[in-house]
Structure formats: C-alpha cells, structure tokens
Amino acid sequence: MENKSIEQRIKEIIQIRSFNTLTPSNAEKDVYLAKIGFTSYWGLMAAIEDLLKISLHALYNDGSENCGLIKNPSAHIVSVLEIVIQLLPDREIEVLDELFKLSLQLSKDETSNSNVE
C-alpha cells in the first residue's frame, strides 16, 4: 500500500513538471540537456574564458595553499573543460570563418581596383 502512495506521489510531481531543468535531447538517446542563458556571444565567450582561466589556475596551483580547499582539483577540471567544449559556438565559428574569408577577398579586390585606377 505504501509503495502505491509513493508511486502516486512521484507521478503527481512529474505532472506538475517539477523536473524541468533537464530536458531530453532530440538528437541522442539517454542524453538530457540543461539550458544556460547568455545575452550575447560576447557574454558566452567571456564565460568560456572564465572557465578556462579558473581551470588553468587550479592546474598551476595544484597542491599549493591556494587550492587547499578543493581536493583533487584536476578531477574537477575535466568536468569544467567538458562544459567548455559544449559551450563553444561551433556552427557560428564556421560563419565567422566564412565572413573572414569574404573580408580578405573584399580587401584584395579593393587593393586590385585601386591599383588599376
């Protein structure tokens, strides 16, 4: 009887959407996604930079007084770096690369045109 009430309570909790931080991935089975908000790409890159800097700090100071409160900081760094990899704007970087190539071509064209005149 008690198991049934626990099961019923779990169903009620799920129905009121108490578990909404993680959402199932459409692309991968058994993978759940958490949303992180940024106001701009600049904010995203600043967060990535901060995560990298704190990881470097922990690695450089591993075993020193500065990291004494964190046991085995290198194990935590792996987790942080995995997050950083997920935050990198891969698709957007491709667009930036294309824009860079176009700007080089435009600059080259402008130089060619000014030499003709």
Secondary structure, DSSP 4 states (H G I P E B T S, - for coil): -HHHHHHHHHHHHHHTT---SEEE-SSSTT-EEE----SSHHHHHHHHHHHHHHHHHHHHTTTSGGGTTSSSHHHHHHHHHHHHHHHS-HHHHHHHHHHHHHHHHHHHHHHHHHHH-
